[in-house]
Amino acid sequence: MSTVRFIGCLHLGHASVAKYRGWDDPEKHDEYLIQEWNKVVKKKDLTYILGDVTMEKPDHYFKLDLLNGRKVVVLGNHDKRQNVKELLNYVEGVAGAVDYKGFLLTHVPIHPNEAQFYRGNIHAHIHHLNKLEEVIVNSSYLDKDSKPSPTLKKYYNVDTHLIGYRPQSIDDLLKNL
C-alpha cells in the first residue's frame, strides 16, 4: 500500500540554507536529506514537495531522481516559472496549490480567513516556526475588537529542517505537529 507524504523547502544545492540549517557543505546537507527521505518513502509512495526545490536554478533537479517514490511539486517563491519544463523531467507534475482530502497544499501559508474552508493548510516557507502561531495570526489579521479566529491550529509547516528531513504523512502531521 502506498502512502502520501508532504515536505517543503528542500533548497537542494543552496549553500546559505545549508549553513542556516547547520551544515558547512550544501552537498552534505543534500546527502543527509536524501538519506532521511529514503528511510521513510517507498517506491510507490507519493510525496508532495511544497515549494523551493532549489534556489531558483535547475542545476540540482537531478537529485530528485535520488529520492524514493513519486513526486509532485507545489511551486514556491524560489521555483522559477521558466524552469518548470526542466523540473517536469524529474516529477509527475507541478501546481500552484492542491486540495488534498480537504487540506490545502501550498508553499506559503494561506490567510486565516481562507483556512476556514479547509481541514488545514499544509505549507512550508516559514523556516523558523513549526506552526503559524496564534499570536502572529491574531496580531496580524484580526481587528482590535475581534475574537481569535476559529481557523487557527489548522497550519502544518513541513519545512524540511523542521520535520527532520523526512516527508510526513497526514497521520504524522495530525499526531506530531
C-alpha positions as CSV (number, residue, x, y, z in Angstrom):
1,M,0.0,0.0,0.0
2,S,1.3,3.4,-0.9
3,T,1.4,6.5,1.4
4,V,1.0,10.2,0.5
5,R,3.6,12.4,2.2
6,F,4.5,16.1,2.4
7,I,7.7,18.1,2.7
8,G,8.8,21.5,1.5
9,C,11.8,23.9,1.1
10,L,14.3,21.3,0.1
11,H,16.6,24.0,-1.2
12,L,18.9,21.5,-2.9
13,G,22.4,22.8,-3.6
14,H,21.8,26.0,-1.7
15,A,24.8,27.0,0.4
16,S,23.1,29.7,2.6
17,V,20.2,27.5,3.6
18,A,22.5,24.6,4.3
19,K,24.5,26.8,6.6
20,Y,21.4,28.1,8.3
21,R,20.4,24.5,8.9
22,G,23.8,23.8,10.5
23,W,25.7,22.3,7.5
24,D,29.1,23.6,6.3
25,D,28.6,22.0,2.9
26,P,25.4,22.0,0.8
27,E,26.4,18.6,-0.7
28,K,26.4,17.0,2.8
29,H,23.1,18.7,3.5
30,D,21.6,17.2,0.3
31,E,23.1,13.8,1.0
32,Y,21.5,13.8,4.5
33,L,18.2,14.9,3.1
34,I,18.3,12.1,0.5
35,Q,19.2,9.6,3.2
36,E,16.5,10.6,5.6
37,W,13.8,10.8,2.8
38,N,14.6,7.4,1.6
39,K,14.3,5.9,5.1
40,V,10.5,6.6,5.1
41,V,9.4,7.0,1.4
42,K,8.9,3.8,-0.5
43,K,8.9,3.3,-4.3
44,K,5.1,3.6,-4.7
45,D,4.6,6.5,-2.2
46,L,3.6,9.9,-3.5
47,T,5.3,12.9,-1.9
48,Y,4.1,16.5,-2.4
49,I,7.1,18.9,-2.3
50,L,5.7,22.2,-1.2
51,G,7.9,24.6,-2.9
52,D,11.5,25.7,-3.1
53,V,13.1,22.6,-4.6
54,T,16.3,24.6,-5.2
55,M,17.2,28.3,-5.1
56,E,15.9,29.5,-8.5
57,K,18.1,27.3,-10.6
58,P,17.6,23.8,-12.1
59,D,21.2,22.7,-11.5
60,H,20.3,20.4,-8.7
61,Y,17.0,18.9,-10.0
62,F,18.8,15.7,-10.9
63,K,18.9,14.9,-7.2
64,L,15.1,14.4,-7.3
65,D,15.9,11.2,-9.1
66,L,17.8,10.0,-6.0
67,L,14.7,10.4,-3.8
68,N,12.4,7.4,-3.5
69,G,8.8,7.5,-4.7
70,R,6.7,9.6,-7.0
71,K,6.8,13.4,-6.6
72,V,4.5,16.4,-7.3
73,V,5.8,19.9,-6.7
74,V,3.6,22.8,-5.5
75,L,5.6,25.7,-6.7
76,G,7.3,28.1,-4.2
77,N,8.7,31.6,-4.4
78,H,12.1,30.2,-5.4
79,D,10.8,27.9,-8.1
80,K,11.0,29.8,-11.3
81,R,8.3,29.5,-14.0
82,Q,10.9,29.3,-16.7
83,N,12.4,26.1,-15.1
84,V,9.1,24.2,-14.9
85,K,9.7,22.3,-18.2
86,E,13.1,21.0,-16.8
87,L,11.5,20.2,-13.4
88,L,8.9,18.1,-15.1
89,N,11.7,15.7,-16.2
90,Y,12.0,14.7,-12.6
91,V,8.5,14.9,-11.1
92,E,5.0,13.8,-12.1
93,G,3.5,17.3,-12.0
94,V,3.6,20.8,-10.7
95,A,0.8,23.0,-9.3
96,G,0.2,26.3,-7.6
97,A,-2.0,24.8,-4.9
98,V,-3.6,21.4,-4.4
99,D,-6.8,20.4,-2.4
100,Y,-5.9,17.0,-0.9
101,K,-8.7,15.4,1.1
102,G,-9.8,18.8,2.4
103,F,-6.3,20.0,3.2
104,L,-5.0,22.9,1.0
105,L,-1.4,22.3,0.0
106,T,0.6,25.5,-0.6
107,H,4.1,26.8,-0.3
108,V,3.2,30.0,1.5
109,P,0.6,29.6,4.3
110,I,-2.9,30.9,3.4
111,H,-4.7,33.7,5.0
112,P,-6.6,32.7,8.1
113,N,-9.9,33.8,6.5
114,E,-9.4,31.2,3.8
115,A,-8.3,28.4,6.2
116,Q,-11.9,28.1,7.5
117,F,-12.8,26.4,4.2
118,Y,-10.3,23.6,4.7
119,R,-9.4,20.9,7.3
120,G,-6.0,22.5,7.3
121,N,-3.2,24.2,5.4
122,I,-0.1,22.1,4.8
123,H,2.6,24.5,3.8
124,A,6.3,25.3,4.1
125,H,8.1,28.6,3.5
126,I,8.4,29.6,7.2
127,H,11.8,28.2,8.2
128,H,11.7,29.2,11.8
129,L,8.3,28.3,13.1
130,N,6.8,24.8,13.4
131,K,3.3,26.2,13.1
132,L,1.7,29.5,12.2
133,E,1.3,30.6,15.8
134,E,-1.8,32.1,17.2
135,V,-0.1,35.3,18.4
136,I,1.2,36.0,14.9
137,V,-2.1,35.3,13.2
138,N,-4.1,37.3,15.8
139,S,-1.9,40.3,15.8
140,S,-1.5,40.4,12.1
141,Y,-5.0,39.6,10.8
142,L,-7.7,40.4,13.4
143,D,-9.3,43.7,14.0
144,K,-8.7,45.0,17.5
145,D,-12.3,44.1,18.6
146,S,-12.3,40.6,17.0
147,K,-12.2,37.4,18.9
148,P,-9.4,34.9,18.0
149,S,-10.1,33.2,14.7
150,P,-11.7,29.7,14.8
151,T,-9.5,28.7,11.9
152,L,-6.3,28.7,14.0
153,K,-4.5,25.4,14.7
154,K,-5.0,24.4,11.1
155,Y,-1.5,25.1,9.9
156,Y,1.0,22.3,9.3
157,N,4.5,23.5,8.4
158,V,6.5,20.8,6.6
159,D,9.7,22.8,6.1
160,T,12.4,20.1,5.6
161,H,14.5,21.1,8.6
162,L,11.6,21.4,11.0
163,I,10.4,17.9,10.2
164,G,13.7,16.1,10.4
165,Y,14.3,15.9,6.7
166,R,11.6,13.1,6.4
167,P,8.4,13.6,4.5
168,Q,5.4,13.3,6.7
169,S,2.0,11.6,6.1
170,I,-1.3,13.2,7.2
171,D,-1.3,10.9,10.2
172,D,2.2,12.0,11.1
173,L,1.1,15.7,10.9
174,L,-2.0,15.3,12.9
175,K,-0.2,13.3,15.6
176,N,3.1,15.2,15.8
177,L,2.7,18.8,14.8
